[in-house]
Amino acid sequence: MNKMPSKAQSLIIGISGGIDSSVSSTLSAMTGIKTIVLSMPIKQKSSQHDLSLKHQEWLVKNFDNVEAHTINLDKLFETFESTLSNFDSELGMANSRARIRMTTLYQVAAANKGIVVGTGNKVEDFGVGFYTKYGDGGVDISPIADCNKSEVWEIGKSINILQEIIDAAPTDGLWDDGRTDEGQLGLKYKELEEAMNNVNSINREKYEKIRKINLHKMEPIPVCKIPN
């Protein structure tokens, strides 16, 4: 049975060194509630992981209520990958990284009477569905899910997120080659945001195509109805 504390005693959030998780974790820390931030590398590019560690250090330095941990999931993922070698799928394994991280967050939340904080923005979560179902989409609260990507960057500047993180190319950190979000989506977030909010955008057709593919993540799970 899935029971969540009636009143959370802690906020648990995964950080990646990206702007979304940096803003979400900082906003969590600003509540004054015990905030546990986890960096969870899985075969991570050092440049990405370094930003995550720098943000961890910045949070701990600036907020007394922050507890930071680095949980290396390489061996766990390697075991998962080898166990399922007969069912190999590059995309499946990329999504499994996100789901292993989600499971880790909920274990830490259970041990600290906490809830898991999401890091998705409005363009990702409700525009093009650029997240892993039951991975980074598996959360209890979503502090920036009503913010466009441009607004997240502005918030980041206003709360003094490290400039390196603000300037970094957005990436989901799920691939060995370190591919960026733009490389996967084919559009920059500025273009996606404009297309989402403007039906006459030159990129509207591309936006709609991406959205259609991922719509199953954003709609309610289909239920087989039993006729009366």
C-alpha positions in Angstrom: 0.0 0.0 0.0 1.3 3.4 -0.9 1.1 5.7 2.1 2.4 9.2 2.1 2.9 11.1 5.4 0.0 13.4 6.1 2.5 16.1 6.8 5.9 15.7 5.2 8.9 16.0 7.5 11.4 16.3 4.7 11.6 17.0 1.0 13.6 14.6 -1.2 14.9 15.7 -4.6 17.3 14.5 -7.2 19.7 17.0 -8.7 21.5 16.6 -12.0 23.4 19.9 -12.4 20.7 21.2 -14.7 18.7 24.4 -14.3 15.3 22.7 -13.5 16.6 20.5 -10.6 18.8 23.4 -9.3 15.8 25.7 -9.1 13.5 23.1 -7.7 16.0 22.0 -5.0 16.7 25.6 -4.0 13.0 26.4 -3.7 12.7 23.3 -1.6 15.5 24.5 0.7 13.9 28.0 0.9 10.8 26.5 2.6 12.9 25.8 5.7 11.8 22.1 5.7 14.6 19.5 5.9 15.7 19.1 2.3 17.7 16.0 1.2 19.3 16.4 -2.2 20.7 13.4 -4.0 23.1 13.3 -6.8 22.7 9.8 -8.4 25.2 9.3 -11.1 24.8 6.3 -13.5 27.7 6.2 -16.0 27.5 10.0 -15.9 29.6 12.4 -17.9 32.0 14.1 -15.5 31.0 17.5 -16.8 27.4 16.9 -15.8 28.2 15.3 -12.5 30.6 18.1 -11.6 27.8 20.7 -11.9 25.6 18.5 -9.7 28.3 18.4 -7.0 28.9 22.2 -7.3 25.2 22.8 -6.7 25.2 20.4 -3.7 28.1 22.4 -2.2 26.3 25.7 -2.9 23.1 24.5 -1.2 24.8 23.1 1.9 26.8 26.4 2.2 23.7 28.6 1.9 21.0 26.6 3.7 21.3 25.0 7.2 18.3 22.7 6.5 20.0 20.9 3.5 21.5 17.4 3.7 23.4 16.3 0.6 24.3 12.8 -0.6 25.9 11.3 -3.7 24.6 7.8 -4.3 26.5 6.1 -7.1 24.2 3.8 -8.9 26.7 2.4 -11.5 26.9 -1.1 -10.0 23.1 -1.4 -9.5 22.5 -0.3 -13.1 25.2 -2.7 -14.4 23.5 -5.6 -12.6 20.1 -4.6 -13.9 21.5 -4.2 -17.5 23.3 -7.6 -17.4 20.3 -9.4 -15.9 18.1 -8.1 -18.7 20.6 -8.6 -21.5 18.1 -10.8 -23.4 15.8 -7.8 -23.5 18.2 -5.1 -24.6 16.8 -1.8 -25.8 18.9 1.4 -25.7 15.8 3.6 -25.1 14.5 1.1 -22.5 17.8 1.2 -20.6 17.9 5.0 -20.7 14.4 5.1 -19.2 15.4 2.5 -16.7 18.1 4.8 -15.4 15.4 7.4 -14.5 13.2 4.7 -12.9 16.1 3.4 -10.8 16.7 7.0 -9.6 13.0 7.4 -8.8 13.1 4.2 -6.7 16.1 5.5 -4.9 14.4 8.8 -4.1 11.3 7.0 -2.7 13.5 4.8 -0.5 15.2 7.8 0.9 11.8 9.5 1.3 10.4 6.5 3.2 13.4 6.6 5.6 12.9 10.3 6.3 9.1 10.6 6.4 9.4 12.7 3.3 7.9 13.3 -0.1 9.6 13.4 -3.5 9.9 16.7 -5.2 9.7 16.8 -9.0 11.9 18.9 -11.3 9.9 19.1 -14.5 8.8 22.4 -16.1 5.6 23.2 -18.0 7.1 22.7 -21.4 8.4 19.3 -20.5 5.6 18.0 -18.3 2.5 19.4 -20.2 3.9 20.4 -23.6 6.0 17.8 -25.2 6.0 15.1 -22.4 9.8 15.0 -22.3 10.2 12.8 -19.2 10.2 9.2 -18.3 6.9 7.6 -17.3 7.3 6.4 -13.7 10.8 7.8 -13.7 11.4 11.5 -13.3 7.6 11.7 -13.8 7.0 9.8 -10.6 6.9 12.5 -7.9 4.6 13.8 -5.1 4.8 17.6 -5.8 6.0 19.6 -8.7 7.1 23.2 -7.8 8.0 24.4 -11.3 5.5 22.4 -13.4 3.5 25.6 -14.1 6.6 27.5 -15.2 7.8 27.8 -18.8 11.5 27.1 -19.4 12.2 30.8 -19.8 10.6 31.5 -16.5 12.7 28.8 -14.8 15.9 30.4 -16.1 14.7 33.8 -14.8 13.9 32.3 -11.4 17.4 30.7 -11.4 19.0 34.1 -12.0 16.9 35.7 -9.2 17.8 33.1 -6.6 21.5 33.2 -7.6 21.9 29.7 -9.1 25.5 29.2 -10.3 26.1 30.8 -13.7 27.7 27.6 -15.0 24.4 25.8 -14.5 22.3 28.6 -16.1 24.6 28.5 -19.1 24.8 24.7 -19.4 23.0 23.0 -22.3 20.0 21.1 -20.9 20.3 17.4 -20.8 18.4 14.5 -19.2 21.6 12.7 -18.3 20.3 9.3 -19.4 22.7 8.5 -22.3 26.3 7.4 -22.4 27.1 9.9 -25.1 25.7 12.8 -23.0 23.3 13.9 -25.7 21.4 17.2 -25.0 17.7 17.8 -24.9 17.9 19.9 -28.0 19.6 17.1 -29.8 16.9 14.7 -28.9 13.9 17.0 -29.5 15.2 18.8 -32.6 14.2 22.2 -31.2 15.6 24.5 -28.6 13.4 25.1 -25.5 12.8 28.7 -26.6 11.4 27.3 -29.9 9.3 24.7 -28.1 7.9 27.2 -25.7 7.0 29.6 -28.5 5.4 26.8 -30.5 3.4 25.6 -27.4 2.0 29.1 -26.9 1.4 30.1 -30.5 -0.6 28.0 -32.9 0.8 30.0 -35.8 4.4 29.3 -34.9 6.6 28.0 -37.7 7.6 25.2 -35.3 4.0 24.3 -34.3 3.9 21.2 -36.5 7.2 19.8 -35.0 5.9 20.6 -31.5 2.6 18.8 -32.2 4.4 15.8 -33.6 6.6 15.4 -30.5 3.5 16.0 -28.2 1.5 13.3 -30.0 4.2 10.7 -29.5 4.3 11.4 -25.8 0.7 12.1 -25.1 0.2 8.7 -23.4 2.3 10.0 -20.5 0.1 13.1 -19.9 -3.3 11.5 -20.3 -5.0 9.3 -17.7 -4.2 5.5 -17.9 -6.8 3.8 -20.1 -9.3 1.7 -18.0 -11.1 -1.3 -19.5 -14.8 -0.6 -18.8 -17.0 -3.5 -17.9 -20.5 -3.1 -19.4 -23.4 -3.1 -17.0 
